[in-house]
Structures are given as C-alpha cells and as structure tokens.
C-alpha cells in the first residue's frame, strides 16, 4: 500500500517536472534567440511593456468605478488613464520608448554602481568579502558608462541583451531544479 502511494507520488512528480523541463527548454531557446537578435528582442519587450501598461490602466479605471464610494476614486481613475496613454504612446513610438528605457537603465546603472562602491567601503558590506561588493559596483558603473557613452546605439542591444540573459538564466535554473528533483525519485519510477 505504501509502495503504491510512493510510486503514484513519483509518477506525479515525474509528470510535473516534465512540464517544468519543457518550460525551461522553451525559456532557454527564447533567451538564445533574444541574445542572437537583441534589437528584435528589445522592440518586442518594449511593446510588451506598452501592452502591460494599457491592460493595467484599464484594470485601474474599472477598479476606480467599482470602488467609487471609497477614497481614492479620482487618483485611481487618473493614474489608470495615464497608464493607458503611456501604453498607447509606447506602442505607437517603440523606438522612442526603447531610447528612453535604455537611457534610464544607463543612468540607473551609474547611480547603482556609485552607491554600491560607497556602500562597500563605508559599511564594509560582506565584511571580508567587501571587495566583491566593490567589484560589483565597479562593473555596474562601467556598464552604465558604456550604455550612456554608446547612446543611442546601445538602445538596439541593451534591453534585448538583458531579456535574453534573464530568460536564459531562468531556463537553466528551472532545468537544474527539475533535474535535481527527478534524481531524488525512487528507482522504480525512473
């Protein structure tokens, strides 16, 4: 009886990890495609952000009318309208939105790099490993300077590169986790 339950659980785990393995392979493939075609991935990701802004705005507008008696009706309504307008602007001006996002990322990396370096030396973050925190700050700062220095041409590759790396690394992490879970199954279910 107990062995039947264990075998049934192993079968369910194997089926579930099969879907996770398929998803992780899909993420890895999408990540590689984004790395091979970063300009296309940048435009696609920026368009997705436009659609997400429109959908979020519509949800906020609908929510504001549903909660009209509650405080915040006008704030939700106005913010929702701005989200919709921003989404429409992004979708109708993908290149300009890519430029704005890339510039924002460049500035963000420079500021983050500077603050990370300062934190490494003032707070001794990581104690004996504070040199690693400082190194991270230096790399981030250099990346930010490179993005701003190569602007606007960096808009063609930056967002797509980050999306590609993110998808690829998530796929690898999921695949590793699914394989590790499968290795723990009893030999009869494998």
N, C-alpha and C positions, 0 to 999 in steps of 0.2 A: 504494500500500500504506500509506504513512504517512498520507496524507489520509484513507483509510478508518478507520485507527486513531483519528485525531483526531476524525473525525465520530462514531465509536462512543463515544468518551470524552465528547464533547459531549452526546450523547444520554443517556448515563448520568447526567451531571451535571445535565442539564435535568430528568430524571425524579426524581432525588434532591432537587433544590431545589424541585420541585413539591410533594413531601411536606412539606418544611420550610415552604413558603409556606402550605400548608393548616394545618399545626400552628400557625404563628404567627397566622394569622387566627382560629383557634379560641381561642388564648390571649388575643388582643385582645378577642374577644367575651366570653369569661369574665371578663376584667378589667373591661370596661364594665358587665357585669351585676353584678359584685361592688361596683363603685362606685355603681351605681344602687340596690342593695339591700344596704347594708353589714351590717344586722342579720342577714339571712339568711346572708350570706357568713361572718359571724363565727360563727354557730351551726354552719354546715356545716364550716368549718375546724376548729373546736374538736372536733366529732365525729370528723373525720378523724384528729386527734391522738389521740383516745381509741382508735380502731381500730388506729392505728400502735403505740400503747403495748401493746395486747393482743397483737398479732402479734409485736412484739419480745420481749415477755415469754415467749410460747410458744416462740419460737425459742431464747431463752436457757435455758429449762427443758429443752428437748430436748437442746440442746448440752451442758448440765451433765451429763446422764446418759450422753451419748456420750463425754465426756471424764472420766469418773468417776475413773480412776486418776491423772489429772493434778491437780496442786494447783489449787485454786480451785473445786472442785465445789460446796461449800456457798455460797460467795459468789455464783457464777452462779445457783444454784438460788434463793437468797433474793432476789437482785435481780430475777430473772425473775418470781418470784411477786409482788413489789411492783409491777413493771410491769403485770402482768395486773390486779392490784387497782386500780391507778391508772387504767388504761384503762376498767375497768368503772365506776369512780366517775365518770370524765369523761362517759361515755355516759349514765349514769343521772342526772347532775346537770350538764347542759350549761350552764345559766345560771350556776351557781356556778363552773364551770370558766372560763367567759368572764370573770367578775368577777375571779377570781384571776389569769388571764393579763393582763388589762388593768391591774390594779394592779401586777403585776410589770413590765410594759412601762413604765408611768409612772415607777416608781422607777428602772428601768434608764436611761431617757432623762435623768432628772435627774442621776444619777451620771455617765453618759457625758458629758453637757453640761458639768458642772463640771470633769471631768478633761480634756476637750478644750480648754476655755478655759485651764486651768492649763498644759497642755502647749504651747499656742500661745505663751504669754508666757514660760515658763521655758526651753523647749527651742528656741524660735524655729523651730518646725516649719514647713517650707516656706520658710524664710529670708524673702525679700521678700514671699512670699505668706502669711505667718503670720496676717495679718489675715483671710484667707479661712478658715483653720483656726479662728480665734477666732469668726468669724461662724457657722460650722457649729456650734460648741459652744453659742453663744447660742441659735440656732434650736432645737437639740436640747433645751436646758434649758427653753426656753419651751414646747416641745411637751410635755415631761414634766410641767411645772407645769400646763398646760392639762388633760392627761389626769387627773392627780390631783385638780385643782380641780373637774372635772366628774364625778368618780367618784361613783356607779356608772353614771351615764348614758353615760359615754364607752365603757362595755363594749359598748353597742349598735352603735357605729360603728367603733371603733379597729381591731380585728382585721380586719374586713371591708374597711376602707379600705386597710390595708397589703397585704392579699392582693390586692385589686383593682389597686392601683398596681403591685405586683410582677408580676402576670400581664400587665397591660397593657404595662409596660415590657419584659418578656421577649419578648412578642409583637412589639413594634416592633423590638427589637434583632434577633430572628431574621429578621423580614421584611426588614429592611435588609441583613443579611448575605446572605440568599438572593438578593435582587435584585442586589446587588453582584457575587456570583459569576456570576449569569446574564449580566450585562453584559460579562463577560470572555470569554464563549463566542465562537467563530468565527461570522462572519455566516451561513454556510451552515446551521448547526444552529439558529439563532434563528428 
